[in-house]
Amino acid sequence: MTNRFMTILLRCFALVAWTCVTVPLAWAQASEPLAGHTAPAPKADRPLFSDPQDGGFDMSEFMLDRKGFLPVPIIITEPAVGYGLGVALMFVTESIREAAAKSAQTGHVTPPNIYVGGAAATDNGSNAFFLGGLLSFDEDRWRYRGGVAKLKGNLDFYGIGNPIGNEDLKLAYTLKGFISSQQVLRRIGQSDNYVALRWLYMDFDTSFRNDGDSPLIPKGIERARRMSGTGLSIEHDSRDNIFTPSRGWVGSLDTLFYGPAIGSDNTMQSYRAHAFAYFPMTPKWILGTRIDGRAARGDVPFYQQPFIDLRGVPAGRYQDENTGVAELELRWNVTPRWAAVGFAGLGKAWGKRDDFGQAKTIVTKGVGFRYLIARRLGLYVGIDIAKGPEDTPFYIQVGNAWR
């Protein structure tokens, strides 16, 4: 999907956003590998959590037949907000097996309507309460996805364009309020391309918590209360699997324009262009590549400045008018059930303080493992350990690490 909220706060609640939007989309589209084939009827004596092929622990059968209410655990390990837990309750109107059976007749998979609500909190006092959903209309020519949330984030602001090594020069602040993200998508013919109209609305109170060790709050720092922006997106998705891809690519060009005419205190613009591509080098070695660029112009609140988004770097640690990252990930399918991954990334933030050539290059690297928890859906889960300039955090991964 990639409904990725354009604020630091929702990036800090990455798994909340993933649950609220990406999980429902993946759940719905996971039936696509079964499209064109008659979905096998479940056997009464078939174990729900065991794969008849190798006897390993597997959730394919459970996920294929599940509909109605489904609890989804949330585990947060984002360094910017600390460790946390939560739970989301999803309501699915149709199982993946039922969607696959219909697709065998029509030739197209129409996602079921899915609704989700939940809450999460972390050990630094941040929390979130959210509602969202994914709906399809007119034989899936139109899609709606969106959500609303009440949020409180206890975060740190390091300034715009801070060089590496200024760990003590930071401002603790609290961002508290309401956010709404709404999106309507139109499929272009029968292709893998969509055009989307987006609306993002935020109403936040921002307060700094100067503890004596932080510098004085900069004069003139931009911190608007209400932000309202609309814009268009163009999306493409030709991945062979929306959970853990092995070939194809996904990408989008996103724009948002804020102004008083649509209820915004500030006038600004934000842009993002990204592409994630996957190349099977051999049956056991899969190379993933990521390019991601973001920019903001106008009267940009400090919490909406683009930041370097890489494993190993706390959200919001390196911000400026422009950011760009490049990342490689190599997956080795050691056995049919287990895989190892290695990854490395580069990032820059530039614009106000430094130009591109002067800006510091942030380097990250790490390793991880994956377990194929749903073989028929191609869904891997695992853990990544990433080394950044300051920290070595770990991340729990469900499906692809890139959002």
PLY file of the C-alpha trace (Angstrom):
ply
format ascii 1.0
element vertex 403
property float x
property float y
property float z
element edge 402
property int vertex1
property int vertex2
end_header
0.00 0.00 0.00
1.64 1.96 1.12
-0.36 4.56 2.85
2.58 5.96 4.64
1.77 8.94 6.87
3.93 11.97 6.21
4.67 12.76 9.83
7.33 11.65 12.25
4.77 10.61 14.85
3.12 7.96 12.71
6.52 6.71 11.56
7.32 6.13 15.22
4.19 4.03 15.41
5.26 2.12 12.30
3.64 -1.11 13.34
0.40 0.68 14.19
0.23 2.15 10.71
1.20 -1.24 9.24
-1.64 -2.92 11.10
-4.15 -0.19 10.25
-3.54 -0.10 6.51
-0.86 -2.44 5.14
-2.09 -5.58 6.89
-5.65 -5.26 5.55
-4.38 -4.60 2.03
-1.97 -7.53 2.18
-4.67 -9.75 3.67
-6.97 -8.92 0.81
-4.40 -9.22 -1.96
-2.78 -12.35 -0.58
-5.34 -14.34 -2.54
-3.75 -13.22 -5.81
-1.24 -16.12 -5.92
-4.32 -18.38 -5.93
-6.07 -16.42 -8.69
-6.87 -18.47 -11.76
-7.06 -21.68 -9.75
-9.97 -23.20 -7.95
-9.39 -22.73 -4.24
-9.20 -26.16 -2.55
-11.87 -26.86 -0.01
-10.59 -27.15 3.55
-10.33 -30.65 4.96
-11.93 -31.27 8.29
-8.95 -33.30 9.52
-6.27 -30.89 8.27
-4.34 -29.19 11.13
-4.73 -25.42 11.23
-1.13 -24.76 12.29
0.85 -27.53 10.60
1.99 -27.75 6.98
1.18 -31.15 5.42
4.17 -30.71 3.07
6.93 -30.65 5.70
5.13 -30.87 9.05
6.46 -27.47 10.13
4.55 -24.83 12.05
2.53 -22.96 9.45
-0.45 -20.56 9.53
-1.53 -20.85 5.88
-4.63 -22.90 6.56
-5.72 -20.63 9.39
-5.23 -17.46 7.32
-6.94 -18.85 4.24
-10.16 -19.62 6.07
-10.23 -16.82 8.62
-12.97 -14.21 8.47
-15.01 -12.27 10.98
-13.13 -10.80 13.94
-9.38 -11.36 14.21
-7.08 -9.97 16.95
-3.68 -8.74 15.67
-0.85 -8.16 18.18
1.33 -5.06 17.81
4.95 -5.02 18.97
6.81 -1.69 18.78
10.64 -1.50 18.85
11.13 1.96 17.31
14.10 3.67 19.09
12.42 7.09 18.88
9.59 6.04 21.22
10.96 2.94 22.93
9.41 -0.48 23.34
5.67 -1.00 23.34
2.73 -3.30 22.88
-0.76 -3.03 21.51
-3.56 -4.92 19.88
-5.78 -4.34 16.85
-9.11 -6.02 16.18
-9.83 -6.61 12.49
-13.17 -7.56 11.00
-12.85 -9.37 7.63
-16.00 -9.85 5.56
-14.63 -12.65 3.38
-11.88 -15.24 3.75
-8.92 -15.46 1.38
-10.13 -18.88 0.23
-13.54 -17.43 -0.66
-11.92 -14.52 -2.52
-9.74 -16.97 -4.45
-12.78 -19.06 -5.41
-14.51 -15.97 -6.82
-11.36 -14.90 -8.66
-11.25 -18.30 -10.40
-14.60 -17.43 -11.94
-14.09 -13.72 -12.66
-10.33 -13.61 -13.31
-9.88 -10.72 -10.88
-9.40 -10.66 -7.13
-11.67 -8.19 -5.35
-10.47 -7.56 -1.80
-13.03 -8.10 0.96
-14.11 -5.12 3.02
-11.95 -4.93 6.13
-12.29 -2.78 9.25
-9.74 -2.36 12.04
-9.51 -0.65 15.42
-7.02 -0.82 18.23
-4.59 0.79 20.64
-0.87 0.75 21.41
1.48 2.30 23.98
5.22 2.44 24.62
7.42 2.67 27.70
8.17 6.38 27.19
4.49 7.37 27.56
3.54 7.49 23.89
0.22 5.97 22.88
-2.26 5.68 20.03
-5.92 4.78 19.51
-7.02 4.21 15.93
-9.79 3.14 13.54
-9.38 2.34 9.86
-10.61 0.34 6.92
-10.27 -0.85 3.35
-13.33 -0.95 1.04
-13.80 -1.90 -2.62
-16.51 -0.73 -5.03
-17.70 -1.33 -8.58
-15.94 -4.70 -9.08
-12.74 -3.26 -7.58
-12.46 -0.36 -10.01
-12.49 1.91 -6.96
-10.88 1.44 -3.56
-11.02 3.41 -0.35
-8.48 3.13 2.44
-8.05 5.36 5.42
-8.18 5.82 9.13
-8.31 8.20 12.06
-6.24 8.17 15.21
-5.82 9.93 18.53
-2.11 10.12 19.30
0.38 11.18 21.91
4.08 11.00 21.10
6.99 11.81 23.41
9.82 12.49 20.99
13.14 14.27 20.52
13.97 17.04 18.05
17.63 17.26 16.96
17.30 20.34 14.80
17.43 20.71 11.03
20.56 19.31 9.44
22.35 18.41 12.66
25.73 16.74 12.05
26.54 13.31 13.47
27.57 13.34 17.12
25.18 15.87 18.65
23.33 13.32 20.75
23.09 15.75 23.71
21.81 18.65 21.62
18.19 17.70 21.44
14.82 19.00 22.52
12.31 16.68 24.14
8.78 17.46 23.01
5.26 16.05 23.10
2.98 15.90 20.09
-0.63 15.27 21.07
-3.81 15.36 19.04
-5.81 13.91 16.18
-4.94 12.74 12.66
-7.04 11.59 9.72
-5.69 10.01 6.53
-8.14 9.36 3.67
-7.45 7.96 0.21
-9.58 7.03 -2.80
-7.93 4.95 -5.53
-8.95 4.31 -9.14
-7.50 1.35 -11.03
-6.23 2.21 -14.52
-7.95 -0.33 -16.74
-6.99 -3.87 -15.67
-3.38 -2.92 -14.99
-1.29 -2.91 -11.82
-1.44 0.91 -11.74
-3.61 3.19 -9.62
-4.29 6.90 -9.38
-5.18 8.07 -5.87
-6.63 11.24 -4.34
-5.33 11.77 -0.81
-6.30 13.98 2.13
-4.25 14.23 5.32
-5.54 16.28 8.27
-3.74 16.83 11.59
-4.68 18.83 14.69
-1.79 18.71 17.18
-0.71 20.49 20.34
3.08 20.71 20.53
4.93 21.34 23.78
8.65 21.21 24.53
9.92 19.64 27.76
13.16 21.47 28.51
14.91 19.40 31.17
17.92 21.67 31.64
20.26 19.59 29.51
18.61 20.65 26.25
19.39 23.90 24.44
16.90 26.74 24.48
13.99 26.40 22.13
14.96 28.03 18.81
13.17 31.28 18.07
10.68 31.17 15.23
10.46 27.39 15.15
7.48 26.35 13.03
4.85 24.30 14.87
1.42 24.77 13.31
-1.61 23.37 15.12
-3.81 22.39 12.16
-2.42 20.93 8.95
-4.67 19.94 6.06
-3.29 18.76 2.73
-4.61 17.13 -0.42
-2.81 15.70 -3.40
-2.53 12.99 -6.01
-0.57 9.76 -6.03
0.39 7.38 -8.81
1.11 3.82 -7.74
2.44 0.68 -9.42
2.70 -2.80 -7.93
3.88 -5.81 -9.94
5.39 -7.83 -7.08
4.87 -11.56 -7.17
3.89 -11.50 -3.50
2.75 -8.56 -1.40
4.07 -10.09 1.85
7.67 -11.15 1.04
8.38 -10.49 -2.66
10.97 -12.32 -4.77
10.49 -10.49 -8.09
8.78 -7.40 -9.50
8.63 -3.88 -8.11
6.39 -1.45 -6.29
6.64 2.32 -6.35
4.72 5.56 -6.16
4.89 9.29 -6.60
3.06 11.11 -3.77
2.19 14.79 -3.44
0.41 16.79 -0.76
-0.42 20.51 -0.87
-1.41 22.34 2.34
-3.09 25.75 2.55
-5.68 27.88 4.40
-8.27 27.20 1.69
-8.53 23.58 2.87
-8.23 24.24 6.61
-4.47 24.39 7.14
-2.70 26.93 9.35
0.40 26.72 7.14
1.06 26.77 3.42
3.47 24.03 2.41
4.03 21.11 0.04
5.42 17.62 0.60
6.62 15.10 -1.97
7.79 11.51 -1.97
9.03 9.21 -4.73
10.11 5.65 -4.02
10.69 2.31 -5.71
11.34 -1.14 -4.20
12.52 -3.78 -6.70
13.24 -7.49 -6.23
15.52 -9.68 -8.35
15.85 -13.49 -8.02
19.58 -14.04 -8.58
19.15 -17.80 -8.04
16.28 -19.80 -6.52
17.89 -19.32 -3.10
19.30 -15.77 -3.38
16.96 -12.76 -3.68
18.28 -9.21 -4.04
16.08 -6.30 -2.97
16.83 -2.68 -3.84
15.24 0.46 -2.45
15.43 4.11 -3.54
13.41 6.64 -1.55
13.41 10.44 -1.79
11.35 12.99 0.15
11.10 16.79 0.16
9.09 19.56 1.81
8.74 23.23 0.92
7.02 26.24 2.46
6.17 26.81 6.14
6.94 23.28 7.29
6.36 22.39 10.97
9.49 20.89 12.48
7.76 17.55 13.09
6.90 17.25 9.38
10.39 17.83 8.04
11.60 14.85 5.99
13.96 12.53 7.86
16.30 9.67 7.01
14.21 6.50 7.20
16.59 3.55 7.61
16.84 0.58 9.93
19.34 1.55 12.63
18.38 5.25 12.69
15.73 6.55 15.13
12.81 8.23 13.38
13.42 11.97 13.11
17.12 11.77 14.05
18.37 13.41 10.81
16.02 15.96 9.21
16.19 18.63 6.55
14.25 19.96 3.55
15.30 16.95 1.46
16.22 13.38 2.28
17.32 10.49 0.12
18.12 6.90 0.98
19.36 3.87 -0.92
19.30 0.39 0.56
20.16 -3.15 -0.48
18.88 -6.34 1.11
20.07 -9.83 0.25
17.97 -12.81 1.33
19.40 -16.31 1.41
16.80 -19.07 1.59
18.91 -21.45 3.64
16.16 -24.07 3.84
12.61 -24.14 2.48
11.46 -22.74 5.85
14.35 -20.56 7.13
16.15 -17.61 5.53
18.94 -15.22 6.49
19.11 -11.57 5.42
21.86 -8.97 5.27
21.26 -5.32 4.49
23.10 -2.01 4.14
21.89 1.51 3.52
23.02 5.06 2.84
21.11 8.24 3.61
21.49 12.01 3.37
19.52 14.98 4.67
20.22 18.35 3.05
18.74 21.70 2.12
18.69 24.30 4.90
21.99 23.63 6.64
24.08 21.96 3.94
23.80 21.29 0.25
23.86 17.71 -1.01
27.65 17.55 -1.32
28.26 18.95 2.17
25.66 16.84 3.98
26.91 13.92 6.04
26.30 10.44 4.67
24.58 8.19 7.20
25.58 4.54 6.89
23.64 1.61 8.33
24.03 -2.15 8.10
22.61 -5.23 9.71
21.60 -8.86 9.63
18.46 -10.80 10.39
16.59 -14.04 9.99
13.21 -15.03 8.58
10.83 -17.94 9.12
8.25 -18.88 6.49
5.20 -18.85 8.74
2.60 -19.15 5.93
4.06 -21.09 3.01
1.02 -20.91 0.72
0.91 -17.12 1.11
4.69 -16.56 1.03
4.65 -14.76 4.39
7.92 -14.60 6.35
8.41 -13.22 9.87
11.65 -12.55 11.71
13.98 -10.13 13.48
16.55 -7.63 12.15
19.45 -6.18 14.13
20.71 -2.91 12.60
23.86 -0.89 13.32
23.45 2.87 12.92
25.70 5.83 13.78
24.59 5.85 17.43
22.51 2.78 18.25
22.07 -0.91 17.47
18.29 -1.43 17.64
16.33 -4.52 16.66
13.12 -4.71 14.66
10.43 -7.37 14.47
9.53 -7.87 10.83
6.28 -9.26 9.46
6.62 -9.55 5.71
8.73 -7.02 3.87
10.79 -4.56 5.93
10.18 -1.63 3.55
7.03 0.47 3.81
0 1
1 2
2 3
3 4
4 5
5 6
6 7
7 8
8 9
9 10
10 11
11 12
12 13
13 14
14 15
15 16
16 17
17 18
18 19
19 20
20 21
21 22
22 23
23 24
24 25
25 26
26 27
27 28
28 29
29 30
30 31
31 32
32 33
33 34
34 35
35 36
36 37
37 38
38 39
39 40
40 41
41 42
42 43
43 44
44 45
45 46
46 47
47 48
48 49
49 50
50 51
51 52
52 53
53 54
54 55
55 56
56 57
57 58
58 59
59 60
60 61
61 62
62 63
63 64
64 65
65 66
66 67
67 68
68 69
69 70
70 71
71 72
72 73
73 74
74 75
75 76
76 77
77 78
78 79
79 80
80 81
81 82
82 83
83 84
84 85
85 86
86 87
87 88
88 89
89 90
90 91
91 92
92 93
93 94
94 95
95 96
96 97
97 98
98 99
99 100
100 101
101 102
102 103
103 104
104 105
105 106
106 107
107 108
108 109
109 110
110 111
111 112
112 113
113 114
114 115
115 116
116 117
117 118
118 119
119 120
120 121
121 122
122 123
123 124
124 125
125 126
126 127
127 128
128 129
129 130
130 131
131 132
132 133
133 134
134 135
135 136
136 137
137 138
138 139
139 140
140 141
141 142
142 143
143 144
144 145
145 146
146 147
147 148
148 149
149 150
150 151
151 152
152 153
153 154
154 155
155 156
156 157
157 158
158 159
159 160
160 161
161 162
162 163
163 164
164 165
165 166
166 167
167 168
168 169
169 170
170 171
171 172
172 173
173 174
174 175
175 176
176 177
177 178
178 179
179 180
180 181
181 182
182 183
183 184
184 185
185 186
186 187
187 188
188 189
189 190
190 191
191 192
192 193
193 194
194 195
195 196
196 197
197 198
198 199
199 200
200 201
201 202
202 203
203 204
204 205
205 206
206 207
207 208
208 209
209 210
210 211
211 212
212 213
213 214
214 215
215 216
216 217
217 218
218 219
219 220
220 221
221 222
222 223
223 224
224 225
225 226
226 227
227 228
228 229
229 230
230 231
231 232
232 233
233 234
234 235
235 236
236 237
237 238
238 239
239 240
240 241
241 242
242 243
243 244
244 245
245 246
246 247
247 248
248 249
249 250
250 251
251 252
252 253
253 254
254 255
255 256
256 257
257 258
258 259
259 260
260 261
261 262
262 263
263 264
264 265
265 266
266 267
267 268
268 269
269 270
270 271
271 272
272 273
273 274
274 275
275 276
276 277
277 278
278 279
279 280
280 281
281 282
282 283
283 284
284 285
285 286
286 287
287 288
288 289
289 290
290 291
291 292
292 293
293 294
294 295
295 296
296 297
297 298
298 299
299 300
300 301
301 302
302 303
303 304
304 305
305 306
306 307
307 308
308 309
309 310
310 311
311 312
312 313
313 314
314 315
315 316
316 317
317 318
318 319
319 320
320 321
321 322
322 323
323 324
324 325
325 326
326 327
327 328
328 329
329 330
330 331
331 332
332 333
333 334
334 335
335 336
336 337
337 338
338 339
339 340
340 341
341 342
342 343
343 344
344 345
345 346
346 347
347 348
348 349
349 350
350 351
351 352
352 353
353 354
354 355
355 356
356 357
357 358
358 359
359 360
360 361
361 362
362 363
363 364
364 365
365 366
366 367
367 368
368 369
369 370
370 371
371 372
372 373
373 374
374 375
375 376
376 377
377 378
378 379
379 380
380 381
381 382
382 383
383 384
384 385
385 386
386 387
387 388
388 389
389 390
390 391
391 392
392 393
393 394
394 395
395 396
396 397
397 398
398 399
399 400
400 401
401 402
